[in-house]
Amino acid sequence: MNNSLARLPDFQKFTEILPNIYRATFSQNYAKLSYPINVFLIHVPMTGDCILLDTSDPTNTNQLLIALSDHFSSYSDFNLKYIGLTDNNYDHTGSVSKLLEEYNEVKVLLGESGDIKSYDYLFKNVKEEVLDKYQIIKQGNEDEFEYYNILKPIFTLGNPSGSLSFLHIPTNSIFIGDMITNVSHIPLSSNPSIMLPLTLTTTQLNNIKLAINQISQLDNVEHIFPSHDHSYGGFNIEFLRTFVKNSFYS
């Protein structure tokens, strides 16, 4: 295991990184190295509902269930109501089926896409009997999501079809999936740097560039949280704008 992951305050447990935003980091083996997968839990204080963003990969399902159980033991007035997906690959959706078994009232938020069933990992592995637990978010009708004014779904080209970015309005924070990563590229290093995804199997490079540019131009964003991040607090919008200016847009 990459020791820098185990040293993170939120390794395999949810800790508060901003008001009503909790993050847990899990370890995925990738090219013989340990790679971070971040899962976020959003509290909605006025209702006691929670929204989980992503579910890690199948090898971390048990650790995620333990982390959630521990969290709700400490916050007994809260309950899990939604799972939002920033990416439809196995390292984001690998625990969905198990979570739907453990949390019977939960619904999964998914962006509308005409071709999502043709290659998508999630729908290749989902059970037919739980398809009614999926709430499809349509572009232009994002406000149909009941917590739209708190956690706004955003369609971005840089993520695979059907997945979404999410803007947490109270903290000006956006969760962007695999659009970019913020990881340590030197083994055992604790100094992350942002870069494009390691693989481009689910979307086109040009779409990723367009999406990154889209995010960098948002006025109501301060904090950015990718799904693969060695840092504890993500990074700010100015860091992304500098990346855009000095890298592939220069």
N, C-alpha and C positions, 0 to 999 in steps of 0.2 A: 504494500500500500504506500502511496505517496504520503509521507509524514505530514506534509503541509495541509492535507485534507483533514487528517485526524486532529490537528491542532485548531481547526476552525471552531468557534464557539457553538455553531449550530450543526456540528457533525452528528448525523443520525438523531437529531432532536430539533424541535421547533423553538426558535428564540426570536424575540421581537427585534426587528431591524429598523422599523419606523412605526409610528402609532398605528396599531391595528393591522400591521403586516408582520407575519412570522415566516421565517425561512428555515428549512432543513436541507442539509447537503448530504448526498449519498455518493458512494464510490462505485464507478463502473470501470471494469478492466478494458482498456483500449490500447492495442498495439503494445502489450506487455507493460503498460503504464496505468496508473490509477487516474481516472478522469472524473471530474465533479459533475454531478447531476443535481440541480437545485429544484426544490419543490416549495411552493409558497402557499400560505394559508392566510386568507383575508377575513378579518372579523368585521361583522356589521353590528355595532353595539346596540342600535335601537331595536333590533329584532332578535339578536342572539344567533343569527345565522352565520355560517362560514362558507367561504368559497375556496376550494383547493385548486391551485393552478399546477397542472401536470401531476404525474403519479410515479415517476422514476421508471426503471426497467424491471423486468420480472425477477431478477436476482435480488432486488432490494424490497420486494413486496412485504416480507415479514418485518423488516426493519421499519418500513413506512407505517405499517399497521401499529407497531409498538409505539412509534413516535406520536401518532395521532391519538392512541389510547392514553398515553401519558399526558398529552396536551389537554385533552378534554377532561381528564381527571382533575387537572388544575383549573380548568375553565368550565365548570359543570353547567353553567348557564348558557353555554354555546353548543350548537350542533352543526354537523356538516350537512349542507343543503345542495351545493353544486360542485361539480368538477369542471373546470375550464381547461381546455387544451391549447397550448401555444404551438404544438407540433404533433403530428399524428404518427410519428415513428415509435418504435418499441421502447426507446429509452425515456419516452414521455407518457406512454399509454400502457406500459407493461403491467400495471397494477389495477387497471380500471375494473376488470371483471371481478376481481376479489373484493374491491371496495364496494361495488354494487351489491355483492352478497352480504357484506358486513354492515352496510349503511343502506337500509331498504328504501328510504325516501329520497335518496340522492338522485339528481339528474345531471347528465353530462352535456356541457355546452359545446357545440360544434358549429363552425362556419359553413354556410351553404356552399356546395360545390357540385357541379354536374358530373364529375368523373371520379369522385372520391372512392367509390366502391371498386374501381377497376384495379387498384394496386395498393390501396391503403392498408397498413398493418392493423390498424384498429378494427376495421370492419371485417377483415379476414379472420379475426380471432374472437369477435364478439358473438355472444349467444343470441339466437333469434328471439328468445323469450324476453330479453331485456331491451330490445330496440325501442320500446315505448319510453324508456328512460332517457332518451337522447332528445335534447331541445336544439333544433337547428336554427342558428342565427342567420337571418337573411341580410345581405348588404343593402343598406338604405332603411332597414327596419330594426336596427340595433336597439332602439329604445323599447322594443318589446320585451327585452330582458328586464326583469323587475328591479334589478339593482344597477340599471344603466347610469343613474346619476352618481353612483359610487364607484363602480367598476365597469368602465365603458369598453365593450368589445370593439376592436379596430381591425379591419381587413388590411393586411400587408402582403405584398407580392413575395417578400423574402421567405415566407414560410410555406410549407406544402399546402396543397388544396385542402380546404376545410378547416384549417387551423387559424388561430386568431392571436393578435396581440391584445393586451388588456391594459387600460389606463386607469390607475387608481386616483381618482380626482382629488380626494382630501389631501393627499401627500404629493401630488404631481409626479407620480411614479408610473413607469411603464414596463411591462413584462413582455419580452420580445422573442422568446423561444430561441431557435437556432440561427436567427438572422446573422448574428455575430457571436463570437465567444470572447471570454475574458479569462484566459487560463495561463498558468505557468508553463512555459515550453521547455524549461530546463529541469530535469528530474530533481526533486527535493527542493526546488526553488519556491519561495513564497511571493514572488513578484510577478503578478499577472500582467498581460498586455492584450489588448483587443485585436482581433483578426477575423477574417472570414471563416465560415465553418470548415471543419476538416474534410468533410465530404459534401458533394453536391449532387447526391443521387435523387433528391426529391424536388429540386427546383433548379432554375437556371441562374447562372451567375449574374446575368444582366438584371433579372428580377430582384436578386438580393441587393444589388447596387441601388436599384430604384427604391427599394423598401428602406434601406439605410438612409438614403437621402430624404425620403418621406419622414422618417422619424426625426432626423436631425433638424428639420424645419418646423417641427411642432413648437408652438409658443407656450403651451401649458404643460411642459415636461421639464422636470428638474433631475429626477433620479431614473437611471436605466438599469434594469435587471435582466440579463440574458439567462438562459437555462443552464449554461455551463460557465461557471464563474468561480475562480479561486479566491476572490476577494470577499470580504464579509458584507460590504455595503454597496455592491454594484459600483457604478460610476456616474458622473453627472453629464448633462447634455453637452456641456462645453468640451468635454473630453471626446465625445463622439463627433462633434463638429470639427475638432482639430484632426481627428482621424480621417474624416471625409476630405478635408482640405488638403491634407499632406500625403494621402495615399493614392488610391485608384482614381480619385477625381482631380488630381493635380495635373 
